[in-house]
Amino acid sequence: MKKKLVIVATFGVGILASDAFADNVSMKSNITEVVTASDNYFLLNKPSGATGQTLTAGTLDFLSKTLTTNYFLDANYSYYKYFGPGAVDTALNWGTPAHASFAVDHTEQLTTYNAGASWTRSDAAITQFAQTGTAGTARGSINTFSGTGGIAHDLSRIASLTLNTVATETSFTDPHSFPSLDVTTTAAWNHVLSSTTTLSNSATFDWFSNGDPAHTQRLFWKLLTGVSSTISPRLTFNGHFGWGFVNAYQTVGVAIIPSGGVSLGTTFIPQVGTANSWLGDIALAYRLLKTTTLSLAASQAVVPLFNGQLQKSDQVSLTLAHDINRLSNLALSAGFSFIPATSSGSAAFGTSSSASEFFSVTGTYAYQLARDWRSSISYTYRQRSDSTGVVGSSLVLFTLSSDYTLFGNPTAINVAQRERARERAQQNVGYVFPGFH
């Protein structure tokens, strides 16, 4: 038996020592503690009082690189708990959000193939608040399973074509919420106009099917064209413009009837009809000084919410970031969002509702305590204005984070994390409070 163990151990060490692993394997972990306090955490019209929240999160990242293939594993687990008088305003006083994803990409001379799978468990109330600015109906947790596959091919030295498909299954712990299936396919063509400018064109087709009694389904097309340009060493520009088309229908004519005093449509109301709208977004970044950057972003977007319904919104934000020295930095930002009124005749873009306005301003100071220890403190004022009145709140957040390199060089992992953060930021366009935790 001992001899077999020695043989297996020797074989394992041999694999790790090979060129394919020893020089190109990295493992990194992170532990973060967040403490939050607010006089009206969820912007309720009649809050029970101040609310505090503690959040403890741990992340583990694994990256293996060969000459042609990358394997990336990302796992995160967290625990949060509310306390204070306002904790009674939430259905869940604690929760355990988590995420795990695995991705593979393989590169040949002209073509890159990618595939991946992920699972996410998130708090429904927090997700609803970040997307819509309200948290009055969502309950429990959201479980999301996704599979993705794609291909990127270089047509020439200055042109490339990409095709990507994502299938997502969503379920809820709340028995009054319906599961759903969503399949999205995007085809894009990129053309390099010059050394500083790239033209992009994309077409996205999204099919959504909800498990409600009426079997609501939706088709959502987006056609966009855009330009990314480094106008000068100080100024960069990214912009997209296009059109979106929606067709929502029901395959079974079944009415949703309240059950036990609770509407089965608490988090989903069937949508029918057709609608269309222009879509666009711009982002400008200007380096005022060597250590100071001013960024402006604006958009008109139509985005699917956590429950599958569509939300149309107009947004503008301004951010000023300044590096005080190599250890500390300061950021100031302000954002305004407008969700237009939706009539019953345009239900494909949302249920009938009045217009809503949202405003937020945030100041954040970050300081690096040591090589692997970072801290930050921020203050945010948020405000919602709709048919129920004007509600404002203050929120103070303190964060302490530590990174640990378990194996290899984490530089490549950091690059992968930044790319994922950039993708998440783009996906959050159209959310009322995209930075809410």
C-alpha positions as CSV (number, residue, x, y, z in Angstrom):
1,M,0.0,0.0,0.0
2,K,2.8,2.4,1.0
3,K,4.6,1.6,-2.3
4,K,1.4,2.5,-4.3
5,L,1.1,5.8,-2.4
6,V,4.7,6.7,-3.1
7,I,4.2,5.9,-6.8
8,V,1.1,8.0,-7.0
9,A,2.7,10.9,-5.1
10,T,5.8,10.8,-7.4
11,F,3.6,10.8,-10.5
12,G,1.7,13.8,-9.2
13,V,4.9,15.7,-8.4
14,G,6.1,14.9,-11.9
15,I,3.0,16.4,-13.4
16,L,3.3,19.6,-11.4
17,A,6.9,19.9,-12.3
18,S,6.1,19.6,-16.1
19,D,6.4,22.7,-18.3
20,A,2.6,22.7,-18.7
21,F,2.0,23.3,-15.0
22,A,4.9,24.4,-12.9
23,D,5.6,27.6,-14.8
24,N,2.0,28.5,-15.6
25,V,-0.2,27.7,-12.6
26,S,-1.4,30.3,-10.2
27,M,-3.7,30.3,-7.1
28,K,-4.8,33.3,-5.3
29,S,-7.3,34.0,-2.5
30,N,-8.9,37.0,-0.9
31,I,-10.8,37.6,2.4
32,T,-12.9,40.7,2.7
33,E,-14.9,42.2,5.6
34,V,-17.5,44.9,5.0
35,V,-19.4,46.9,7.6
36,T,-22.3,49.1,6.5
37,A,-24.6,51.4,8.3
38,S,-27.6,53.4,6.9
39,D,-30.6,55.3,8.2
40,N,-32.8,53.8,5.5
41,Y,-30.9,50.9,3.9
42,F,-33.6,50.0,1.2
43,L,-35.1,53.5,0.7
44,L,-38.4,52.6,2.2
45,N,-41.1,55.2,2.6
46,K,-41.6,54.3,6.3
47,P,-38.4,52.5,7.6
48,S,-38.4,50.9,11.0
49,G,-35.1,52.6,11.8
50,A,-31.4,52.5,11.2
51,T,-29.9,49.3,9.7
52,G,-26.4,47.8,9.9
53,Q,-24.9,45.0,7.9
54,T,-21.8,42.9,8.2
55,L,-20.5,40.9,5.3
56,T,-17.6,38.4,5.3
57,A,-16.5,37.1,1.9
58,G,-13.8,34.7,0.7
59,T,-12.6,34.2,-2.9
60,L,-10.4,31.5,-4.4
61,D,-9.0,31.8,-8.0
62,F,-7.1,29.2,-9.9
63,L,-5.5,29.8,-13.3
64,S,-3.6,27.3,-15.5
65,K,-2.0,28.3,-18.7
66,T,-0.5,26.3,-21.5
67,L,0.8,27.5,-24.8
68,T,-2.7,27.4,-26.4
69,T,-5.2,26.9,-23.6
70,N,-6.2,28.7,-20.4
71,Y,-8.3,27.2,-17.5
72,F,-9.8,29.7,-15.0
73,L,-11.7,28.8,-11.9
74,D,-13.3,31.4,-9.7
75,A,-15.2,30.7,-6.5
76,N,-16.6,33.1,-3.9
77,Y,-18.6,32.5,-0.7
78,S,-20.0,35.1,1.7
79,Y,-22.1,35.6,4.7
80,Y,-24.1,38.7,5.6
81,K,-26.3,39.6,8.6
82,Y,-28.5,42.7,9.3
83,F,-28.8,44.2,12.7
84,G,-30.5,47.2,14.2
85,P,-34.2,48.4,14.3
86,G,-34.4,48.4,10.5
87,A,-33.4,44.7,10.2
88,V,-37.1,43.9,10.5
89,D,-37.8,45.5,7.2
90,T,-36.1,42.7,5.3
91,A,-37.5,39.2,4.8
92,L,-34.1,37.6,5.4
93,N,-31.9,38.9,8.3
94,W,-29.0,36.8,7.0
95,G,-27.8,35.1,3.8
96,T,-25.0,33.3,2.1
97,P,-24.4,34.6,-1.4
98,A,-22.0,32.5,-3.4
99,H,-20.6,32.2,-6.9
100,A,-18.5,29.6,-8.8
101,S,-17.4,29.6,-12.4
102,F,-15.1,27.6,-14.7
103,A,-14.0,28.8,-18.1
104,V,-11.7,27.4,-20.8
105,D,-10.3,29.2,-23.8
106,H,-8.3,27.5,-26.6
107,T,-6.4,29.6,-29.1
108,E,-5.2,28.5,-32.6
109,Q,-3.5,30.6,-35.2
110,L,-6.6,32.6,-36.3
111,T,-9.3,31.3,-34.0
112,T,-10.1,31.2,-30.3
113,Y,-12.7,28.9,-28.8
114,N,-14.2,29.4,-25.3
115,A,-16.6,27.6,-23.1
116,G,-17.7,27.9,-19.5
117,A,-20.2,27.2,-16.8
118,S,-21.2,29.2,-13.7
119,W,-23.5,29.1,-10.7
120,T,-24.6,32.1,-8.6
121,R,-26.7,32.4,-5.4
122,S,-27.7,36.0,-4.7
123,D,-30.1,37.8,-2.3
124,A,-33.3,38.7,-4.1
125,A,-34.0,41.9,-2.2
126,I,-30.5,43.3,-2.8
127,T,-30.6,42.4,-6.5
128,Q,-34.0,44.0,-7.0
129,F,-32.9,47.1,-5.2
130,A,-29.7,47.4,-7.3
131,Q,-31.7,47.0,-10.6
132,T,-34.9,48.9,-9.9
133,G,-34.3,51.1,-6.8
134,T,-37.0,49.3,-4.8
135,A,-36.9,46.3,-2.6
136,G,-40.5,45.8,-1.5
137,T,-41.5,42.6,-3.2
138,A,-38.6,40.2,-3.7
139,R,-38.0,37.5,-1.1
140,G,-35.5,34.8,-0.5
141,S,-32.5,33.9,-2.8
142,I,-32.0,33.6,-6.5
143,N,-30.1,30.6,-8.0
144,T,-28.7,31.1,-11.5
145,F,-27.0,28.4,-13.6
146,S,-25.3,29.4,-16.9
147,G,-23.5,27.7,-19.7
148,T,-21.6,29.6,-22.4
149,G,-19.8,28.9,-25.5
150,G,-18.2,31.0,-28.3
151,I,-15.7,31.5,-31.0
152,A,-13.6,34.4,-32.1
153,H,-12.0,34.3,-35.6
154,D,-9.6,36.8,-37.2
155,L,-10.9,37.4,-40.7
156,S,-7.8,39.5,-41.5
157,R,-5.2,41.7,-39.8
158,I,-7.8,44.4,-39.1
159,A,-11.1,42.5,-38.9
160,S,-12.5,39.8,-36.6
161,L,-15.8,38.0,-36.1
162,T,-17.1,36.7,-32.8
163,L,-20.1,34.5,-31.9
164,N,-21.2,33.8,-28.4
165,T,-24.2,32.0,-26.8
166,V,-25.3,32.0,-23.1
167,A,-28.0,29.8,-21.7
168,T,-29.2,30.7,-18.2
169,E,-31.7,28.9,-15.9
170,T,-33.0,31.0,-12.9
171,S,-34.9,29.7,-9.9
172,F,-36.1,31.2,-6.6
173,T,-36.4,30.0,-3.1
174,D,-39.6,32.1,-2.8
175,P,-42.4,29.6,-3.8
176,H,-44.4,32.5,-5.2
177,S,-41.7,33.3,-7.8
178,F,-41.5,31.5,-11.1
179,P,-38.4,29.8,-12.7
180,S,-37.2,30.9,-16.1
181,L,-34.9,30.0,-19.0
182,D,-33.1,32.5,-21.1
183,V,-30.9,31.9,-24.2
184,T,-28.9,34.8,-25.6
185,T,-26.8,34.8,-28.8
186,T,-24.6,37.6,-29.9
187,A,-22.7,38.0,-33.2
188,A,-20.2,40.8,-33.5
189,W,-17.9,42.2,-36.2
190,N,-14.9,44.4,-35.3
191,H,-12.9,46.4,-37.8
192,V,-9.8,48.4,-37.0
193,L,-10.0,51.8,-38.7
194,S,-6.7,53.1,-37.5
195,S,-4.1,52.5,-34.8
196,T,-6.4,54.4,-32.3
197,T,-9.9,53.6,-33.5
198,T,-12.0,50.4,-33.8
199,L,-15.5,50.1,-35.3
200,S,-17.8,47.4,-33.9
201,N,-21.2,46.1,-35.0
202,S,-23.3,43.5,-33.1
203,A,-26.6,41.7,-33.3
204,T,-28.1,40.1,-30.2
205,F,-31.0,37.7,-30.0
206,D,-32.5,36.9,-26.6
207,W,-35.3,34.3,-26.1
208,F,-36.8,34.2,-22.6
209,S,-39.4,31.7,-21.3
210,N,-41.0,32.1,-17.9
211,G,-42.6,29.3,-15.8
212,D,-45.7,31.3,-14.9
213,P,-49.2,29.7,-15.6
214,A,-49.6,31.8,-18.8
215,H,-46.2,30.5,-20.1
216,T,-45.0,34.0,-20.9
217,Q,-42.3,34.2,-23.6
218,R,-40.3,37.0,-25.0
219,L,-38.1,37.7,-28.0
220,F,-35.7,40.6,-27.7
221,W,-33.4,41.8,-30.5
222,K,-30.7,44.4,-30.3
223,L,-28.7,45.9,-33.2
224,L,-25.8,48.1,-32.2
225,T,-22.9,49.8,-33.9
226,G,-20.1,51.5,-32.0
227,V,-16.7,53.1,-32.0
228,S,-13.8,52.9,-29.5
229,S,-11.1,55.5,-29.9
230,T,-8.1,57.0,-28.2
231,I,-8.7,60.5,-29.3
232,S,-5.5,61.8,-27.6
233,P,-3.1,60.6,-25.0
234,R,-5.5,62.1,-22.4
235,L,-8.9,61.4,-23.9
236,T,-10.6,58.1,-24.7
237,F,-14.1,57.5,-26.1
238,N,-16.4,54.5,-26.3
239,G,-19.9,54.8,-27.8
240,H,-22.7,52.6,-29.2
241,F,-25.9,53.3,-30.9
242,G,-28.7,51.1,-32.2
243,W,-32.2,49.8,-31.8
244,G,-34.0,47.3,-29.7
245,F,-37.2,45.3,-30.6
246,V,-39.4,43.3,-28.2
247,N,-42.2,40.9,-28.8
248,A,-43.8,39.4,-25.7
249,Y,-46.6,36.8,-25.8
250,Q,-48.3,34.0,-23.8
251,T,-48.6,30.5,-25.1
252,V,-51.4,29.5,-22.6
253,G,-54.3,31.7,-21.8
254,V,-54.3,31.2,-18.0
255,A,-55.0,34.1,-15.6
256,I,-52.8,34.6,-12.5
257,I,-55.0,34.3,-9.5
258,P,-54.0,35.4,-5.9
259,S,-53.4,32.4,-3.6
260,G,-53.7,32.7,0.1
261,G,-53.7,36.5,0.0
262,V,-50.4,36.5,-1.8
263,S,-50.3,37.3,-5.5
264,L,-48.5,34.6,-7.5
265,G,-47.2,37.5,-9.6
266,T,-45.3,39.1,-6.7
267,T,-42.0,39.2,-8.7
268,F,-43.3,38.6,-12.2
269,I,-46.3,40.1,-14.1
270,P,-47.0,38.6,-17.6
271,Q,-46.1,41.0,-20.4
272,V,-47.7,41.0,-23.8
273,G,-47.3,43.2,-26.9
274,T,-44.6,44.7,-29.0
275,A,-42.3,47.6,-28.5
276,N,-39.1,49.2,-29.9
277,S,-36.7,51.9,-28.8
278,W,-33.4,53.4,-29.7
279,L,-30.5,52.3,-27.5
280,G,-27.2,54.0,-26.9
281,D,-24.3,54.6,-24.5
282,I,-21.2,56.7,-24.4
283,A,-18.2,56.8,-22.1
284,L,-15.6,59.5,-22.0
285,A,-12.4,59.4,-19.9
286,Y,-10.1,62.4,-19.6
287,R,-6.9,62.5,-17.7
288,L,-6.8,65.9,-16.2
289,L,-3.4,65.4,-14.5
290,K,-1.0,62.5,-14.2
291,T,-2.9,61.2,-11.2
292,T,-6.4,62.5,-11.8
293,T,-9.0,61.2,-14.2
294,L,-12.5,62.5,-15.0
295,S,-15.1,60.1,-16.5
296,L,-18.5,60.7,-18.0
297,A,-21.0,58.0,-18.9
298,A,-24.5,58.2,-20.3
299,S,-27.0,55.7,-21.7
300,Q,-30.5,54.8,-22.7
301,A,-30.9,51.1,-22.1
302,V,-33.4,48.3,-22.0
303,V,-32.2,45.5,-19.7
304,P,-33.7,42.3,-18.4
305,L,-34.3,42.3,-14.7
306,F,-33.7,39.3,-12.3
307,N,-37.3,38.1,-12.8
308,G,-37.1,38.4,-16.6
309,Q,-39.1,41.6,-17.0
310,L,-37.6,44.4,-19.1
311,Q,-36.8,47.8,-17.8
312,K,-36.1,50.9,-19.8
313,S,-34.0,53.7,-18.3
314,D,-32.0,56.8,-19.0
315,Q,-28.7,57.3,-17.0
316,V,-25.9,59.7,-16.6
317,S,-22.9,59.6,-14.2
318,L,-19.8,61.5,-13.5
319,T,-16.7,60.2,-11.7
320,L,-13.5,62.0,-10.5
321,A,-10.6,59.7,-9.4
322,H,-7.4,61.0,-7.9
323,D,-4.3,59.2,-6.7
324,I,-3.1,61.0,-3.6
325,N,0.1,59.0,-3.4
326,R,1.1,55.4,-4.1
327,L,-0.8,54.2,-1.0
328,S,-4.1,56.1,-1.1
329,N,-6.6,57.5,-3.5
330,L,-9.9,59.4,-3.5
331,A,-12.9,59.0,-5.8
332,L,-16.0,61.2,-6.1
333,S,-19.0,60.1,-8.2
334,A,-22.6,61.2,-8.9
335,G,-25.3,59.4,-10.9
336,F,-28.8,60.1,-12.0
337,S,-31.3,57.5,-13.4
338,F,-34.7,58.0,-14.9
339,I,-37.3,55.2,-15.5
340,P,-40.1,56.6,-17.7
341,A,-43.7,55.9,-17.1
342,T,-45.0,52.8,-18.8
343,S,-48.5,52.5,-20.0
344,S,-50.5,49.3,-20.4
345,G,-50.2,49.7,-24.1
346,S,-46.4,49.2,-24.0
347,A,-46.4,46.4,-21.5
348,A,-43.5,44.6,-23.4
349,F,-41.2,47.2,-21.8
350,G,-42.6,46.7,-18.3
351,T,-45.8,46.7,-16.4
352,S,-47.9,49.9,-16.1
353,S,-46.2,52.3,-13.7
354,S,-45.4,55.9,-13.0
355,A,-42.1,57.6,-13.7
356,S,-39.3,57.3,-11.2
357,E,-36.1,59.3,-10.6
358,F,-33.0,58.1,-8.7
359,F,-30.0,60.1,-7.6
360,S,-26.8,59.1,-5.8
361,V,-23.5,60.7,-4.8
362,T,-20.6,58.8,-3.4
363,G,-17.2,59.7,-1.9
364,T,-14.6,57.0,-1.3
365,Y,-11.2,57.1,0.3
366,A,-9.0,54.0,-0.1
367,Y,-5.7,53.3,1.7
368,Q,-3.3,50.4,1.3
369,L,-2.2,49.3,4.8
370,A,0.4,46.9,3.6
371,R,1.4,45.0,0.5
372,D,-1.6,42.6,0.7
373,W,-3.9,44.6,2.9
374,R,-6.3,47.2,1.6
375,S,-9.0,49.4,3.3
376,S,-11.6,51.9,2.2
377,I,-14.3,54.0,3.7
378,S,-17.1,55.6,1.7
379,Y,-20.2,57.8,2.2
380,T,-23.2,57.6,-0.2
381,Y,-26.4,59.6,-0.3
382,R,-29.3,58.1,-2.3
383,Q,-32.6,59.5,-3.3
384,R,-35.7,58.1,-5.0
385,S,-38.6,60.3,-6.3
386,D,-41.8,58.7,-7.7
387,S,-45.6,58.8,-7.2
388,T,-45.2,57.8,-3.5
389,G,-43.0,60.8,-2.7
390,V,-39.4,61.6,-2.2
391,V,-37.2,59.3,-0.1
392,G,-33.5,59.8,0.8
393,S,-31.0,57.9,2.8
394,S,-27.3,58.0,3.9
395,L,-25.0,55.0,3.9
396,V,-21.5,54.6,5.3
397,L,-19.4,51.6,4.3
398,F,-16.1,50.4,5.6
399,T,-14.1,47.7,3.9
400,L,-11.0,45.7,4.9
401,S,-9.5,43.3,2.4
402,S,-6.5,41.0,2.3
403,D,-5.0,39.1,-0.7
404,Y,-3.0,35.8,-0.4
405,T,-0.9,34.3,-3.2
406,L,-1.0,30.5,-2.6
407,F,0.9,29.4,-5.7
408,G,2.6,31.0,-8.7
409,N,2.4,34.5,-10.0
410,P,-1.1,36.1,-9.5
411,T,-0.5,38.8,-12.3
412,A,-2.4,36.8,-14.9
413,I,-5.3,36.2,-12.4
414,N,-5.5,40.0,-11.8
415,V,-5.8,40.6,-15.5
416,A,-8.6,38.0,-15.7
417,Q,-10.4,39.6,-12.8
418,R,-10.2,43.0,-14.3
419,E,-11.7,41.7,-17.5
420,R,-14.5,40.1,-15.6
421,A,-15.1,43.3,-13.7
422,R,-15.2,45.2,-17.0
423,E,-17.8,42.8,-18.4
424,R,-19.9,43.0,-15.3
425,A,-19.9,46.8,-15.4
426,Q,-21.1,46.7,-19.0
427,Q,-23.8,44.2,-18.1
428,N,-25.0,46.5,-15.3
429,V,-25.7,49.4,-17.7
430,G,-29.3,50.3,-17.0
431,Y,-29.3,49.3,-13.3
432,V,-30.4,52.1,-11.0
433,F,-27.8,51.4,-8.3
434,P,-25.2,49.2,-10.1
435,G,-22.6,49.6,-7.3
436,F,-24.9,48.6,-4.4
437,H,-23.7,45.6,-2.4
